């Protein structure tokens, strides 16, 4: 089997689409010998921030000397990003081996798994084969019925934040979304919630935690102090830890880092040994693409995956933190038609000068570029559509250079790969 054939198997068109539920993943993992039962997990859910927090925790645990698996989604540039140990992606040869091992079990199932369930099984099989000490596992969608929730026990469950997103699957109120995500809380295992000021969500999470005898910890926002945010790093203090450094920038990253700090404190009570130096070095080295990422400083190009109202507010705050209040951006933008993109534009429109509208290739959910340009005009923005991401990126880049304006790439993580490749060719 070649790497291309392995990917073709994973992407087979006869796999079912997104279907919440644990029956299929339980059957598949059982056929593989239940590798998840021999692993230790930190399980991370949340509307926003779960990828950044997962990356920080993986970096810290790796610095502490633990062989740390990291399972995330979606990928941005390379499919293998979804399964890694420390900073090392699963290799093409290892992915082929995993697919060869899993395919017989998959083909013998009467009710075929979804692609995400297949990837979850491959990830758990690989982490067990590689004898990982700890696996930081990011939830795909929701929590309770997400395929990663086949995990029966965890060192720690982390819920980063709660806001309305995926309302069709999770519910149309904060309380319903919170209940879905609180489904990752395990009997007798601690849970950490990163948004104590969200009283509606906190009430639900506290109720679920109490019902499962799970000790609930909270991030104390009053203990977080941001000293400085530049386009290179963020310096902050949290609790007893002063002058912590993050390479990740963006107004929301110190709060995500505070969640990681609290998680480390809890993990040190759960049998792990993570020093302060490992914490500091892990936070400083943590990297996560597509979240207020500085692709270039000349011209300034910022890439951010904000795609829901919660993320849009965080993006707006990040622009305020890093740039003069009068700075106006050119924007390369794509959105998914099923997302609340009007809220996205409402949050950042005052910062935008012109918008270059595109639609990622091969993404059926993407809003047509011409329709996107028309939507932008509703917010008083000058907008032009382009037939391809490459053409839109070139036009936006050339305008940014000619006018000396910063360029913001945002609206969907599905835009990232094409836009990044096109822009890097121009730099």
PyMOL commands that set and color helices and strands:
alter all, ss='L'
color gray80, all
select helices_A, chain A and resi 3-10+23-31+35-38+50-63+79-82+92-107+115-129+147-150+167-170+174-184+199-211+221-223+253-267+276-285+309-322+341-351+369-377+389-403+413-426
alter helices_A, ss='H'
color red, helices_A
select strands_A, chain A and resi 41-45+68-71+83-85+88-89+134-138+156-159+191-193+216-218+224-229+234-238+241-246+293-297+300-303+329-333+352-357+382-385+407-410
alter strands_A, ss='S'
color yellow, strands_A
deselect
rebuild
show_as cartoon
